[in-house]
Amino acid sequence: MIHISKPIIGDEEIQAASEVLRSGMLAQGSKVALLEERFAEYCGTKYAVAVNSGTAALHSGLYALGVRPGDEAVTTPFTFLATANAIMMQGAKVVFADISEEDFNIDPTEVEKKITDKTKVILPVDLYGQVYRHEEVDALAKRYHLNILEDACQSIGASQNGVKAGGFGDVAAFSLYATKNIMCGEGGMVVTNDAEIAEKCKMFRHHGQSGESHECEDLGYNYRMTDLAAAIAIEQLKKVDTFNQKRIANATRLSDGLKDIRGVVVPKRGDGNIHVFHQYAIRITPEFKISRDELAERLREKEIGSGVYYRKPLHLHPYFMNMGYRAGDFPVAEKMASEVLSLPVHPGIEPSDIDHIIETIRHYGE
Ligand SMILES: *Cc1c(COP(=O)(O)O)cnc(C)c1O
């Protein structure tokens, strides 16, 4: 079976984890501190704060930006649930803005329509491993005095005009979940250039205790990362560029083989972007001979895994529909949800696997 995702774990990760286990110091300690240093250096930001999931990173970032009940956050409906849930964890209102067909990311024109006097932050997602249209969103943030929290959970190592993912907001959140481009099972990172934001995130992950006095200054959570997870993440971080280069090479081979098949739309890369293909998502349009879901089924019969990210835009989940959202509210997101199909692109995929995927899709499409 060619799997849709697979963590690549080498002897280095196993060795690093064993050392931590043998040391008997498992909780947040020197490995977490080292990971924070290296992660910030990699992203080109001044600070990184390790937490125990991407969701915790988003939540901490929103807290540090001062998002509170009564505030509104504008985000995309075409993302993983965590993006919107984190907003609600701070008691704020989720306001969706539709996406663009070109990059599956939030459409700046739609964002502007959703800004009210309650809007506090814009929360764009670098979906599938490609940075959102930063310049236009940033212009809005400046004009309306809003903060930006970049959900970079899928985009470590991606860049736009030479700036790496994580550098496109006041604060950014990464995930180190098992299926991400680099991982440690469960984990997350907040990055920022603002010392105060970094300090607030450190308090927030440790029950609201200030680092100096250990006095509780505000409500916080236990969002600490273990040294065990950090030791694995440090080894993965050393390999991130190699992993991403393999993903990019795999994506290029896939696109070369699929681009002229009727009813298949291959992913586009925006100007100035390095896309790191956390997902390689094609679109199967009505012009294709069989439906998207039928194709997924045929691929499975040929031992090829695939995935639909995301089958439903967030506003069509029951929880959000109860808030008043309806089918038809975000037509582009809804159309993309009905057409996208992610194909295996991870570093464990070989050129021969890719040729097999291409031939199979061509067989059912022509
Ligand atoms: C994975 C992911 C998250 C959440 O990360 P966890 O580590 O699973 O909590 C948030 N947003 C996006 C876009 C993601 O892909």
PDBQT file of the ligand as one rigid body, heavy atoms in Angstrom, charges set to zero:
ROOT
HETATM    1  C1  LIG A 401      -2.658  20.068  12.220  1.00  0.00    +0.000 C 
HETATM    2  C2  LIG A 401      -3.295  21.391  12.152  1.00  0.00    +0.000 A 
HETATM    3  C3  LIG A 401      -3.679  22.096  13.298  1.00  0.00    +0.000 A 
HETATM    4  C4  LIG A 401      -3.652  21.510  14.678  1.00  0.00    +0.000 C 
HETATM    5  O1  LIG A 401      -2.480  20.943  15.060  1.00  0.00    +0.000 OA
HETATM    6  P1  LIG A 401      -2.483  19.812  16.205  1.00  0.00    +0.000 P 
HETATM    7  O2  LIG A 401      -1.044  19.644  16.483  1.00  0.00    +0.000 OA
HETATM    8  O3  LIG A 401      -3.140  18.602  15.620  1.00  0.00    +0.000 OA
HETATM    9  O4  LIG A 401      -3.238  20.346  17.361  1.00  0.00    +0.000 OA
HETATM   10  C5  LIG A 401      -4.178  23.369  13.160  1.00  0.00    +0.000 A 
HETATM   11  N1  LIG A 401      -4.337  23.933  11.954  1.00  0.00    +0.000 NA
HETATM   12  C6  LIG A 401      -4.012  23.280  10.819  1.00  0.00    +0.000 A 
HETATM   13  C7  LIG A 401      -4.191  23.974   9.505  1.00  0.00    +0.000 C 
HETATM   14  C8  LIG A 401      -3.500  21.984  10.876  1.00  0.00    +0.000 A 
HETATM   15  O5  LIG A 401      -3.192  21.342   9.747  1.00  0.00    +0.000 OA
ENDROOT
TORSDOF 0
